[in-house]
Amino acid sequence: MKVRVKLLGIISFSYPAFREFRTIDVRQGDTIRDLRQRLGLPEACSSVNGKLVGEDYELKSDDEVLFFSPASGG
């Protein structure tokens, strides 16, 4: 099964290859958490097909996944 992955914001500086969408093979039943850990990413917010999702979201074929740092401020 294939998904497309892109990184936004600060985490994209550490992984410049993912500043553009990259196709990644995942197994059926893999979650956002599984994908994030496989890519070696720090904890991050994620969206799939334009909707915010949690780490337990089960990936589906052709999903477009964005990872980005949580916003903070003061």
N, C-alpha and C positions, 0 to 999 in steps of 0.2 A: 504494500500500500504506500502511496506517496502523498506527502504534504509539502507545502511551500512555506519557508520560514524566512523572516526578515527581522533584524534587530534595529531598534530605534534608540536615540538618545545616547547617554553615556556608555551603555554596554556595547554599543556598536563600535566604539573606539578600540576596545580590546579584541574585537572580532570583525575586522574590516571586510572580510569576504562576505559577511552577512548583511552588509549595508544595502544590498540588493536581494531580492527574493532568490533563495536557493532551494532546489528540490531535494528532499530528504526521504529515504525509505524508513518506514516505521512498521511495526508489527500490529496486527489487529489486537485491540485491547490496550494499546499503549495510551498513556495519559499525557497531559501537558507536563506534569512532573517528570515522567519518564523521559520525554524529549529534552526538557531543560537539563536534566542530569546527564543525559547522553552527550549533549553538546558542551557540557562543562560550564554552564552559565550559572551565575549567582542567582539567588532568589530574585524574581522579577514579576511584574504584572504581565498579563497576557491577554490577547484578544484573538478570537478565531472568527474569521469571516465578518469582521467589523463589530463583534459583540464581546464585551469583557467576559472572561471565563475564569474559573478557579483551577487549581492544580489538578483536581480530580476529573476534569473534562476528558472524556474519551475521544481520541482523535478519529476522524473519518477520512476516507480517501478524498483527495483534492482540497482539504482544508487549507486555508491561508492563515498562518499563525504569525502574530507579531509579539515580540518580547520587548519590554521597555521597563526602565527603572521607575519605581514608585516616586511620585512627586513629593517634595518636601519644601518647607519654607518656614518663614518665621516673621 
